[in-house]
Amino acid sequence: MIKPALFYILIFCLAIQNGKAQTGLSKIDTLLIGTWKGTSICQIKNSPCHDEVVVYHISKNKNLDTFYINAGKIVNGVKEEMGILPCTYNKETNQLVSTAYKGVWTFSIEAATLEGTLVFHGDLYRIMKAVKQY
């Protein structure tokens, strides 16, 4: 028979372990989730594309490798929403990738820097660079 004190310790340990499993953010999750700010520079100058100051709010889906980038841009000092990019995280390349909005969005993560590209209709359309805001 388990002594009451041992029983409570066992229940406490199981509760902590269960809590870790539910909130179990990996190192990459902790790095990615949050607010990022930087630039998005056009690569095709004679197009409707414009250079922008961007703000990305990255969150994680319950699916292990799925993240969302809620993208915005700063225009005349005011943030404008641009849309949400559903991304898949590739552990082997350390990249977020999305095929939303008829383009291929690729973001590489290095410490607190997020660098990316948008390839649209086969052309390099944008180069993005953002840093994590703390």
N, C-alpha and C positions, 0 to 999 in steps of 0.2 A: 504494500500500500504506500502511495506517495504521501509524504508529509505535507501539510498545508503550505508551509513556507516554500518548499521546493515546487509545489504545484503552481503557486503564484509567480515564481520566478520563470517557470516554463511558459506560462501564459504570457507574461510580459515579453519574453524573448520572441515568442511566435508573433505577437502583435507588432513588435518592432520590425521583424523580418517581413511581415505582410505589408507594412507601411512602406518599406524600402522597395518592395516589388511593385507596388502601385505607383509610386512616384519615381521609380528607378530611372532617373535620367543618367544617360551615359555622359562621358566627357564631351563628346561632340554635340550632344543635345544641349548641354550647359553652355557650350561655346556659341552655338548657333542661335538659340532662343534669345530674343531681345530686339533692341532697336539698333539699326545700322544707318549711318549717314555718309553720303559721299557724292560722287559725280557719275553721270552717264553721258558719255561723249559720242556724238554722231560720227560715223565713219563714211557716210555717203552725204557729201555736203550739198548737192543739188537735189534735195528730197524734202519731204514734209518734216523730217526729223530735226530736232533742236537739241543742243547741249542742255543738260538739266542738272540741278542739285536734287538728289534723290534721298528719300527716307524709306527704309525697308523695316517692317515689323515682322520678324520671323517667329512663327509658332510651330508646334509639333502636333501632328495628328496622332491618334492612339496607335495607328499602324507604326511599326518600329522604324521604318525608313522613309516616312512621308512627312514633309514639312510644307508650310504655307508661307509665302512671302507676300505680305500685304504692302504693295508698292504705292508710294506717293512721291510727288515732286513739289518743290518750293517755287512758286511763281509770285513775284512781287511781294515776297515775305510771307505768303499764305500757302499752307499745305493743301494740295489738291490730290485726291485719291485717283490712282490710275488703274487699280485692279488687283486681283489676287492670283499669284502664280502657285499652282500645286507643284511641288518638287519632290523628286526621289533622291535620297542620299545614297551615293555609291561609295562604300567603304574602301574599295580598292583604289579608286582615283581621288578620294577625299573631295568629291564634288557634289553639288546639288545640280540636278538637271530637270528641265521642264520643256515640254513641247506645246505649251499653251500659246494661244493667239497666233497660230501659224508660223511660229518661229522655234528655234532651239536655243534655250537659255541655259548657259553653263556657268556655274559659280564655283570657284576654287577657294578653299578655306586655308588660311595660314595665320595662326595665332589669332589676333583680333582684327584681321584684314580679310575682306571678302572681295575677290576680283572676278569679274565675269564678262561674258560676251553674249550678244544676241546675234544669231545668224538667221536672216530673214530672206526667204526665196533664194537660198544658196549664197547670199552675200553677207559679209561681216557688216552688220548694221550699227551696232553699239558696242562700246567698251565701258564697263562699269567698274568702279572701285569705291568701296565703302569701308568704314571702320566702325567697330562696335562702340556704342555710347554707353557709358557707365553712370 
